[in-house]
Amino acid sequence: MTATTDGSTGALPPRAASASETDVPLPEAAGTVGTRDAAERALRRATDFLLARQDAEGWWKGDLETNVTMDAEDLLLRQFLGISDEKTTWAAALFIRGEQREDGTWATFYGGPGELSTTIEAYVALRLAGDAPDAPHMAKAAAWIRDQGGIAASRVFTRIWLALFGWWKWEDLPELPPELIYFPKWAPLNIYDFGCWARQTIVPLTIVSAKRPVRPAPFPLDELHTDPNDPNPAKDLAPVASWDGVFQRLDKALHQFRKVAPRRLRRAAMNSAARWIIERQENDGCWGGIQPPAVYSVIALHLLGYDLQHPVMREGIASLDRFAVWREDGARMIEACQSPVWDTCLAAIALADAGLPADHPQLVRAADWMLGEQIVRPGDWSVRRPELTPGGWAFEFHNDNYPDIDDTAEVVLALRRISHPDRERVEKAIERGVRWNLGMQSRNGAWGAFDVDNTSPFPNRLPFCDFGEVIDPPSADVTAHVVEMLAVEGLSHDPRTRRGIEWLLAEQEPDGSWFGRWGVNYVYGTGSVVPALVAAGIPVAHPAIRRAVSWLERVQNDDGGWGEDLRSYRDAREWSGRGTSTASQTAWALLALLAAGEGEGKAAEHGIEFLARTQNEDGSWDEPYFTGTGFPWDFSINYHLYRQVFPLTALGRYIHGEPFAGAKAS
């Protein structure tokens, strides 16, 4: 991608209508004074709402909602280990049923289309909970699954879960040999070529793949096959000259290798993989602070003979319960991850930018908690940066192996806004964080989320990896947050910062937007990059800034807000900047416009009015739409605190102005 110099754009599809535009008409000519008064009222209410939700220890955490595969796989795990209980099963089933769509399917995000693998896993989980296959909601789901190609058309991870119970044949799955653990770090497809989330999942799955366990199935699943007598019809191989063809044939070779692999080598490889897993178990029993690696690690270790009362297993299983959110109706939702560090630094930034005094006790308490979360020991990132001193922050409560660059940048920005009594402690923490972030810069001048230069083209080609991104390339949103942090630290003219700026300018889309890897999507990317560039000294009159402003103005909805559907990851032409207005995405657009000096423009004014008009009486906003991203398109996230922290930040900057002018705070 390269930025154009003339600001020209192609034709765009019609703007998506907002759900609220027919409910509350926008005034034809809202006065600036009235807009400011409404913004101030919304600001006060939102501040009070957020302050009231801080934990006594100083952190904030909103629910992290994904999709029902988390809940289904939790039930399947308990069935596999023989630890199912009636209460958990009933509560999980209640949640899963509540997420079913009218057409019988389950989606991966609110308002999205039905998704085959998600629907299969939800269906199987409800069968485990006792729902009969001829019940109307189950029959409707099964019919849809068959119409989509049945189990054979589902992703590999779904078929692995089914293979654990004999509902699918292991020999019909891609091979994943445990000898992978021995690949040197310079070799293609070594485990460090995978993103940290994929690495933590693949290593235990090599053990599962080698062991090929089967537990007795409590019922058949013939109703989910297009032809139960031929559940996996043969498919033609891709041409040998294509990458798909090469890797398909490599997989066939690995299936043959399985038959002749020396038993001693295979046993040693599985034991090495087990040591790797155990060494990375966190103090709370989890792995990487995320649910999927914990699930597969527990299964893998159990297959190697670790009984359920072994300390590693006992703590691992106990950690899974901490991902559960119990709702008032008795339903139980599983979070894929928890986000206290991310939520806390964003909440602190929002409150400070809203005008809360820098020495406010709740901000100081937040700073204390964040300071205590800094990671000062090496993790997997040090494989590529062995000489770099630790100093980052992770996303979760416990994840010392995988601090991330994005959280570290935002924590530094938050700490700079807080007047903490122990300034020396704060300065040392910031110095470590800045040094670590600079050391994690990739060769192209940009930053990824967890690793350096994690850009190998091969992992995504493996037949095993048919779900989501498994590498961690640099992205515009993460790079922007680092650049903004470096600018605030007085490093705008540092050559490393300038390289980041140059990369961002080169990555601008022809229409003026930026692609957002970890938020949805072009609105998120643009809302991240523009404030960073301006903070780093790029003039608001710069062509890149003006193109971004023009794009935001073009995609603004008629109700004054902004929205973008997750389908923009698959079809940017149709969906970029298009979708129902949401509070968080409106705030992202406003952050860009305000940074670009457009605070008094009509687009910003109407955006502020949208936030004020759609706010609830208690100071909150409703937002069922998913505006966060795990894997673009494949795995989407509704961060329940996004609807609070970003609108408050935008309102605060509208009222009080930009917090920094690109220079280090005193």
GIHU-V627005 format. One line per field, one symbol per residue. ss: DSSP state (a for helix, b for strand, c for the rest). phi: phi as a letter, one per 40 degrees, with the letter a starting at -180 (. if undefined). psi: psi as a letter, one per 40 degrees, with the letter a starting at -180 (. if undefined). A space follows every 50 residues. Layout:
ss: ???
phi: ???
psi: ???
This chain:
ss: cccccccccccccccccccccccccccccccaaaaaaaaaaaaaaaaaaa accccccccccccbbcccaaaaaaaaaaaaaccccaaaaaaaaaaaaacc ccccccbccccccbcaaaaaaaaaaaaacccccccaaaaaaaaaaaaccc aaaccaaaaaaaaccccccaaacccccaaaaaccccccccaaaccaaaaa aaaaaaaaaaaccccccccccaaacccaaaccccccccccccaaaaaaaa aaaaaaaaaaccaaaaaaaaaaaaaaaaacbcccccbccbaaaaaaaaaa aaacccccccaaaaaaaaaaaccbbbcccccbbbccbccaaaaaaaaaaa aaacccccccaaaaaaaaaaaacccccccaaaacccccccccbccccccc cccbaaaaaaaaaaaaccccccaaaaaaaaaaaaaaaaaccccccccccc cccbccccaaaccccccccccbcccaaaaaaaaaaaaaccccccaaaaaa aaaaaaacccccccccccbccaaaaaaaaaaaaaacccccccaaaaaaaa aaaaaccccccbcccaaaaccaaaaccccccbaaaaaaaaaaaaaccccc caaaaaaaaaaaaacccccccccccccbbbbcccbbbbbccaaaaaaaaa aaaaaacccccccccc
phi: .bccbbgcbccbcdcccccccccbccdcaccccccccccccccccccccc ccbccdchbbaccbcbaccccccccccccccgbcbcccccccccccdccc cdcgbbbcadgccdbcccccccdcccccchcccccdccccccccdccchg dccccccccccccdbgcacdccbdcbcccdcccccccdgcccccddccdc ccdccccccccfcbcdccacbdcbbcadcacbdcbcccdccccdcccccc cccccccdcbddcccccccccccccdcccbccccgcbggbcdcccccccc cccchcccccdccdccccccccccbccccgcbbcccabbccccccccccc cccchcdcbddccccccdcccccccbbcbcdcdcbcccccicbccbcbac cbcbccdccccccccccbccccccccccccdcccccccccccdcgbbccb bbfcbdccdcccdcbbagcbbbcdbcccdccccccccccgbdccdccccc cccccccccdchcbcbcbacbccccccccddccccchccccddccccccc cccccccccgcbaaccccccbcdcbdgbiccbccccccccdcccccgbcc ccccccccccccccccdcgcbcacccbbbcbdgcabbbcccdcbccdccc cccccbgccbbgbccc
psi: hihieeeiiiiiiihhiidededhihidghiddddddddddddddddddd deehideeiihiihhbieddddddddddddeffiiddddddddddddeeh ideeiiieiheiiihdddddddddddddeehideiddddddddddddeea ddeiidddddddddeeeihdeeiiigieeddehieeiieideeiiddddd dddddddddddfihihheiifdeeidhdegdgiiiiiiideidddddddd dddddddddehhdddddddddddddddddehideeiheeidddddddddd dddeehieehdddddddddddeehhhideeihhhhdiifddddddddddd dddeehidehdddddddddddeehhfiiaddedegdehhieiiadadhge dgiiddddddddddddehgidgddddddddddddddddeehideeahadd ihfgeheddeehddgehiheigiiidddddddddddddeffdehdddddd ddddddehideeiihhdeihcddddddddddddddeehieeidddddddd ddddehideeaiihieedddgdddehehihhidddddddddddddeffde iddddddddddddeiideeiihgeiheihchhddhihhheededdddddd dddddeiidifeihi.
